[in-house]
Amino acid sequence: MRKTLTALAFLPLLTAPPADAAPRPQWTTPCPDYGMSPSPTAGLECATLRVPLDYAHPGRTIELTLSRHAATPGKRRGVLLMNPGGPGSPGLAMPAQLLQRVGGSGLPDAYDVIGFDPRGTAYSTPVTCGMTTPEERGAVLGPYADGPRDVVATAAKARVVAEKCGNASTKDLLPHMTTANTARDLDRIREALGEKKISYYGVSYGSYLGAAYASMFPGRTDRIVLDSVLGPGGLDVVANQRFAEGFDDRFPDFAAWAAQRDDVYHLGRTPEAVTAKFFELAAVRGPEFRSDTWNGLYDDARFPALAREWAGTARAENDTVGPLDGDNHAALQLQVICNDSAWPGRIGYYQHAVERERARHPMFGPAAANVNPCAFWPVERAEPPVRVGGPGPANVLLVQNLRDPATPLSGARETREAFGARARMVTVDAGGHGVFTRENVCGNEVVLRYLRDGVFPAADGSCQSGR
């Protein structure tokens, strides 16, 4: 079992740089396009910023690439930084996506909306693990294990991936790919923009990054929105196992949808029949079928493709393109997750967890509880995990679907509790991953009214289905 360096101090105060360390970004066009046409960053300006690789020992720097959609003159109230999650997901396109989805709401008029590729990602000094196969790139979530031998087999493959990360060409960057350092990068961006405070929107893993920033730099936060909220431990072993809980929370939505369309897909006339069909198909098609189903639960819009795959008429659609397909995304995801927290190193732990989760969540539990490369990680953690919460202003808004397959309600409730009086949480009676810019009008309005108008809920609340 690898050791944990718990004696090292938490480092937010080490980010105060010399006055000349963060020059103002020089915005230019066009932005990088990720090799996609049309460009997802069309209409944005971009710039680069140097930040310390290691904030505890400043000296060597790495590069961040930022994007911007400028506020409307006369209406600007500040800057809004955005993060799409992952970790490992590039974020340069987020300002353009916000403009496309809520451009007429007045929100983009009020802020310089800032996207960025986080450290290690795409156009920001990328990292690699030298992973060459889809199986290696998917190793962060183990396949469904039918028993202890499957865990041993997965462990052997996971160990190889961990060794590749430790021997890759960017291995010197690996120890510094953490949520805490990315939060420090956010503060360096704030400083470079000349702002005393920043507003922030982050979804999925981006919720944990925002929670970390609000905890490390509470006095530098303006309006903070955390969407589809991870627990206060981030993407640790507990969050991994919660994927099975999210599967169980969300699957009934698909079962009901498919049952209503039995004349089209022939998967069962009742939700119970569709559920039985799941186990029937899983027994024949193996672990990949379960993973494809879980991915299909992220959004109602994926249900038709998922149903076609079940029916055998098509493979489930995969919406990952460009940088989301390759080694870089998977490498940074592993590096952040494995560096952020201590993962059990004994194979026996995972064997026990698989059997426990099989009883609790038979549909997906033995996949979510299986071993991954973090158990064999080649570097020590440089500092303790971020401690979410602590004193600060009451300006943290959490928005959460009741039936989220990836970040279930239980984790959001824990983060809400960690922030105490600083936070409010609004739940939405909906399924899927992501609240803001989705179908629920009430959920969208809660976020818009806060970011645009400054209306912070007086108490926790809820939004009804379809409203």
C-alpha positions in Angstrom: 0.0 0.0 0.0 1.5 3.4 -0.9 2.1 5.9 1.8 0.2 9.1 2.3 2.2 12.3 3.2 -0.4 13.7 5.6 2.1 16.0 7.4 2.5 18.5 4.5 0.7 21.8 5.0 -2.2 22.9 2.9 -0.9 25.5 0.4 -3.4 28.2 -0.6 -1.3 31.0 0.8 1.7 30.0 -1.3 -0.1 31.2 -4.5 0.6 34.9 -3.8 3.0 35.7 -6.6 5.4 38.6 -7.3 3.7 41.5 -8.9 5.2 40.7 -12.3 4.4 37.0 -12.3 1.0 37.2 -13.9 0.9 39.7 -16.8 -2.5 40.5 -18.3 -3.5 38.0 -21.0 -3.1 39.2 -24.6 -6.3 38.2 -26.3 -6.0 37.1 -29.9 -8.1 35.2 -32.6 -8.7 32.6 -33.8 -8.8 30.2 -30.9 -7.6 26.6 -31.1 -10.2 24.4 -32.7 -9.3 20.9 -31.4 -9.1 19.8 -35.0 -12.9 20.1 -35.4 -15.0 21.8 -38.1 -16.9 23.9 -37.5 -14.7 25.2 -34.7 -16.3 24.9 -31.3 -14.4 28.1 -30.2 -15.5 30.3 -33.1 -16.2 33.8 -32.1 -14.0 33.6 -29.0 -10.7 35.3 -28.1 -7.8 33.2 -26.6 -4.7 33.9 -24.6 -2.0 32.0 -22.8 -0.8 32.3 -19.2 2.2 30.8 -17.4 1.6 29.3 -14.0 3.9 27.5 -11.6 4.1 23.7 -12.1 4.6 23.3 -8.3 3.2 26.0 -6.2 5.1 24.8 -3.1 8.4 25.3 -5.0 7.8 28.0 -7.7 10.2 28.2 -10.5 9.3 25.9 -13.4 6.2 27.0 -15.2 3.6 25.4 -17.5 1.2 27.0 -19.9 -2.6 27.5 -19.6 -4.7 28.4 -22.6 -7.7 30.6 -21.9 -10.7 31.7 -23.9 -13.0 34.7 -23.5 -16.4 36.0 -24.6 -16.3 39.7 -23.5 -19.2 41.2 -21.7 -21.4 43.8 -23.3 -20.0 47.3 -22.7 -22.0 49.1 -20.0 -23.4 45.9 -18.7 -20.3 44.2 -17.3 -20.3 43.2 -13.6 -17.2 40.9 -13.5 -15.8 37.6 -14.8 -17.3 34.1 -14.9 -14.9 31.2 -15.1 -16.3 27.9 -16.3 -15.2 24.2 -16.1 -16.9 21.2 -17.8 -15.6 18.5 -15.5 -13.7 15.3 -16.3 -11.2 15.8 -14.9 -9.4 16.0 -18.2 -12.1 17.7 -20.3 -11.0 20.8 -22.3 -12.9 23.9 -21.6 -12.1 26.5 -24.2 -15.5 26.1 -25.9 -17.6 26.7 -22.8 -18.1 30.5 -23.4 -19.3 29.8 -26.9 -21.6 27.0 -25.6 -23.1 29.3 -23.0 -23.8 31.9 -25.7 -25.5 29.3 -27.9 -27.7 28.0 -25.1 -28.6 31.1 -23.1 -27.4 33.9 -25.3 -30.7 35.8 -25.0 -30.9 35.6 -21.2 -28.6 38.5 -20.5 -26.1 36.4 -18.6 -23.3 36.5 -21.2 -23.8 40.3 -21.4 -22.9 40.7 -17.7 -19.6 38.8 -17.6 -16.4 38.3 -19.4 -17.0 34.6 -19.7 -13.7 32.7 -19.4 -13.0 29.1 -20.4 -9.7 27.3 -20.1 -8.0 24.0 -20.7 -7.0 23.0 -17.2 -3.3 22.1 -16.5 -2.4 19.0 -18.4 -5.2 19.2 -20.9 -5.1 19.6 -24.6 -3.7 23.1 -25.3 -2.4 23.7 -21.7 0.9 21.8 -21.5 -0.6 18.3 -22.0 0.3 15.2 -20.1 0.3 11.6 -21.3 0.4 8.1 -20.0 1.2 6.5 -23.3 -2.0 4.5 -23.4 -2.6 3.0 -26.8 -5.9 1.0 -26.5 -9.5 1.9 -25.5 -9.2 -0.7 -22.7 -6.3 1.2 -21.2 -7.9 4.6 -21.6 -11.1 3.2 -19.8 -9.2 1.8 -16.9 -10.4 4.4 -14.4 -13.7 2.5 -14.2 -13.1 -1.3 -14.0 -15.2 -3.7 -15.9 -18.1 -5.6 -14.2 -16.5 -8.3 -12.1 -18.2 -11.7 -11.8 -16.0 -12.8 -9.0 -12.6 -12.5 -7.2 -10.7 -13.8 -10.2 -12.0 -11.0 -12.4 -10.7 -8.5 -9.9 -7.2 -10.1 -10.0 -7.3 -10.0 -13.8 -8.3 -6.3 -13.8 -5.6 -5.5 -11.2 -2.9 -6.9 -13.5 -4.1 -4.6 -16.3 -4.5 -1.7 -14.0 -0.9 -2.1 -12.7 0.4 -1.9 -16.3 -1.5 1.4 -16.9 -0.1 2.8 -13.6 3.4 1.9 -14.7 2.9 3.5 -18.0 1.8 6.8 -16.3 4.9 6.6 -14.1 7.3 6.0 -17.1 5.6 8.3 -19.6 7.4 11.2 -21.3 5.6 13.7 -19.0 6.2 11.8 -15.8 7.9 14.9 -14.3 4.5 16.7 -14.5 2.5 13.8 -13.1 2.7 14.6 -9.3 1.5 18.1 -9.9 -1.8 17.3 -11.7 -4.2 17.8 -8.8 -7.4 19.6 -8.0 -5.7 21.8 -5.5 -3.2 23.0 -8.0 -5.9 23.6 -10.6 -7.7 25.7 -8.0 -4.5 27.6 -7.5 -4.4 28.1 -11.3 -7.9 29.5 -11.1 -6.6 32.1 -8.7 -3.7 32.9 -10.9 -6.2 33.5 -13.7 -8.1 35.8 -11.5 -5.0 37.8 -10.7 -4.0 38.0 -14.3 -7.4 39.3 -15.2 -7.0 42.1 -12.6 -10.0 41.0 -10.6 -10.4 41.0 -6.8 -13.1 38.2 -7.1 -14.4 35.8 -9.6 -17.7 34.1 -10.2 -17.6 30.4 -11.2 -19.8 27.7 -12.8 -18.6 24.1 -12.8 -20.5 20.9 -13.6 -19.7 17.3 -12.6 -16.0 17.1 -11.6 -16.1 20.9 -12.2 -18.3 21.1 -9.1 -15.5 19.7 -7.0 -13.0 22.1 -8.5 -15.3 25.0 -7.7 -15.8 23.6 -4.1 -12.1 23.4 -3.7 -11.6 27.0 -4.9 -14.4 28.3 -2.6 -12.7 26.5 0.3 -9.1 27.5 -0.4 -9.8 31.1 -1.5 -13.2 32.1 0.1 -12.5 35.8 0.1 -11.9 35.8 -3.7 -15.2 34.3 -4.7 -18.2 36.3 -6.0 -21.0 34.0 -7.2 -20.3 30.3 -7.2 -22.5 27.6 -8.9 -21.8 23.9 -8.5 -23.9 21.7 -10.9 -24.3 17.9 -10.6 -22.3 17.9 -7.4 -19.7 15.4 -6.2 -19.2 14.7 -2.6 -16.6 16.6 -0.6 -14.0 13.9 -1.3 -14.1 14.6 -5.0 -13.6 11.6 -7.3 -12.3 9.3 -4.7 -13.0 5.6 -4.1 -16.3 6.5 -2.5 -17.4 8.5 -5.5 -16.4 5.7 -7.9 -18.6 3.2 -6.0 -21.4 5.7 -6.0 -21.6 5.3 -9.8 -23.6 2.2 -9.1 -26.0 4.1 -6.8 -26.5 6.6 -9.6 -27.2 3.8 -12.1 -29.9 2.5 -9.8 -31.4 6.0 -9.2 -31.5 6.7 -13.0 -32.3 3.4 -14.7 -36.1 3.5 -13.8 -36.4 6.5 -16.1 -35.1 4.6 -19.0 -37.1 1.5 -18.2 -40.3 3.5 -18.1 -39.4 5.3 -21.4 -38.6 2.1 -23.2 -41.8 0.4 -21.9 -43.9 3.2 -23.4 -42.2 2.5 -26.7 -42.3 -1.3 -26.8 -44.0 -1.2 -30.2 -40.8 0.4 -31.5 -37.9 -1.3 -29.6 -39.6 -4.5 -28.2 -37.7 -4.3 -24.9 -40.6 -5.0 -22.6 -44.1 -3.7 -22.1 -43.5 -2.7 -18.4 -40.6 -1.2 -16.6 -40.2 -4.5 -14.8 -39.9 -6.3 -18.1 -37.3 -3.8 -19.3 -35.3 -4.4 -16.2 -35.4 -8.1 -16.7 -34.3 -7.6 -20.3 -31.3 -5.7 -18.9 -30.1 -8.7 -16.9 -30.8 -11.0 -19.9 -28.7 -9.0 -22.3 -25.9 -8.4 -19.8 -25.5 -12.1 -19.3 -25.0 -12.5 -23.1 -23.1 -9.3 -24.0 -20.8 -8.9 -21.1 -19.3 -5.9 -19.2 -19.3 -3.5 -22.1 -23.1 -3.7 -22.3 -23.4 -2.5 -18.7 -21.0 0.4 -19.3 -22.8 1.4 -22.5 -26.1 1.4 -20.6 -24.6 3.6 -17.9 -23.3 6.1 -20.4 -26.7 6.1 -22.1 -28.3 7.2 -18.9 -26.6 10.6 -18.8 -29.2 12.4 -20.9 -32.8 11.6 -22.1 -31.6 12.5 -25.6 -29.4 9.3 -25.5 -32.3 7.0 -24.8 -33.2 6.3 -28.4 -29.6 5.3 -29.3 -29.4 3.2 -26.1 -32.7 1.4 -27.0 -31.4 0.7 -30.5 -28.3 -0.9 -29.1 -30.3 -3.0 -26.7 -32.5 -4.1 -29.7 -29.4 -5.0 -31.6 -30.0 -2.5 -34.4 -27.1 -0.2 -33.6 -24.2 0.5 -31.2 -24.8 3.1 -28.6 -23.7 6.5 -29.8 -20.5 7.9 -28.4 -20.4 11.7 -28.2 -16.7 11.9 -27.3 -14.8 13.5 -30.1 -11.4 15.1 -30.7 -9.4 15.4 -27.5 -12.0 13.5 -25.5 -11.1 10.3 -27.4 -7.4 10.1 -26.8 -4.7 9.4 -24.3 -4.5 12.9 -23.0 -8.0 13.1 -21.6 -7.7 9.6 -20.0 -4.2 10.4 -18.7 -5.1 13.6 -16.9 -8.3 12.0 -15.5 -6.2 9.3 -13.9 -3.5 11.6 -12.7 -5.9 14.0 -11.0 -8.1 11.3 -9.5 -5.1 9.2 -8.3 -3.2 12.2 -7.0 -6.1 13.8 -5.1 -6.8 11.1 -2.5 -5.5 7.8 -1.1 -6.8 4.7 -2.8 -6.7 1.3 -1.1 -3.8 -0.7 -2.4 -4.8 -4.2 -1.5 -6.6 -6.3 -4.1 -8.5 -8.0 -1.3 -10.2 -4.7 -0.5 -11.6 -4.5 -4.0 -12.7 -8.2 -4.0 -14.7 -7.5 -0.9 -16.1 -4.3 -2.2 -17.2 -6.0 -5.4 -19.2 -8.6 -3.5 -20.7 -6.0 -1.2 -21.8 -3.8 -4.1 -23.1 -6.8 -6.0 -25.6 -7.3 -3.2 -26.4 -3.6 -2.9 -26.4 -2.6 -6.6 -26.4 -5.8 -8.8 -26.8 -3.8 -12.1 -23.5 -1.9 -11.9 -22.0 -2.3 -8.4 -19.2 -4.8 -9.3 -18.0 -2.4 -12.1 -18.0 0.7 -9.9 -16.2 -1.1 -7.1 -13.6 -2.9 -9.2 -9.9 -2.0 -8.9 -8.3 0.7 -11.1 -4.7 2.1 -11.6 -5.0 4.3 -8.5 -4.4 1.3 -6.4 -0.9 1.0 -7.9 -0.1 4.7 -8.4 3.7 5.3 -8.9 4.0 8.6 -7.0 3.2 9.7 -3.4 0.5 12.4 -2.8 2.2 15.7 -2.4 -0.4 17.1 0.1 -3.6 16.1 1.8 -6.9 16.3 -0.1 -8.7 19.7 -0.2 -10.9 20.1 2.9 -14.2 21.3 1.4 -16.1 23.9 3.5 -14.8 26.2 6.2 -15.6 29.9 6.9 -16.5 32.2 4.1 -19.3 34.1 2.4 -22.8 32.7 1.8 -22.4 32.5 -2.0 -22.3 28.8 -3.0 -25.3 27.6 -4.9 -25.7 23.8 -5.6 -28.1 22.6 -8.2 -28.7 18.8 -8.5 -30.9 16.4 -10.3 -32.6 13.9 -8.1 -31.6 11.0 -10.4 -28.1 11.6 -11.7 -26.2 8.5 -12.9 -22.8 9.9 -12.2 -23.0 12.3 -9.3 -26.0 10.9 -7.2 -27.9 13.0 -4.7 -26.1 11.5 -1.7 -22.8 13.1 -2.6 -24.4 16.5 -3.2 -26.0 16.4 0.2 -22.7 15.8 1.8 -21.1 18.8 0.0 -24.1 20.9 1.0 -23.6 19.9 4.6 -19.8 20.6 4.4 -20.5 24.3 3.3 -23.2 24.8 6.0 -24.6 28.3 6.1 -22.4 29.3 3.1 -24.5 27.3 0.7 -28.0 26.7 -0.7 -29.1 23.6 -2.7 -31.9 23.4 -5.2 -32.9 19.9 -6.3 -34.6 19.2 -9.6 -37.1 16.4 -10.1 -35.3 15.1 -13.2 -32.8 12.5 -14.3 -29.6 12.8 -16.1 -26.3 14.6 -15.6 -26.4 18.4 -15.6 -29.0 20.9 -14.6 -28.1 24.3 -16.1 -29.0 24.8 -19.8 -31.1 21.6 -19.8 -34.9 21.1 -20.1 -36.0 22.1 -16.6 -37.1 25.7 -16.8 -37.1 26.1 -13.0 -33.6 24.8 -12.7 -32.3 27.1 -15.4 -34.0 30.1 -13.8 -32.5 29.4 -10.4 -29.0 29.6 -11.9 -29.7 32.5 -14.2 -31.3 34.6 -11.4 -28.3 34.0 -9.2 -25.5 34.6 -11.7 -27.2 37.3 -13.6 -29.3 39.1 -11.0 -27.7 38.1 -7.7 -30.8 36.4 -6.3 -29.4 33.8 -3.8 -32.1 31.5 -2.5 -33.1 32.3 1.1 -33.3 28.5 1.8 -32.8 25.2 0.1 -35.5 24.5 -2.5 -36.7 22.2 -5.2 -38.0 22.3 -8.8 -40.7 20.0 -10.1 -40.5 17.7 -13.1 -40.8 19.5 -16.4 -41.1 23.0 -14.9 
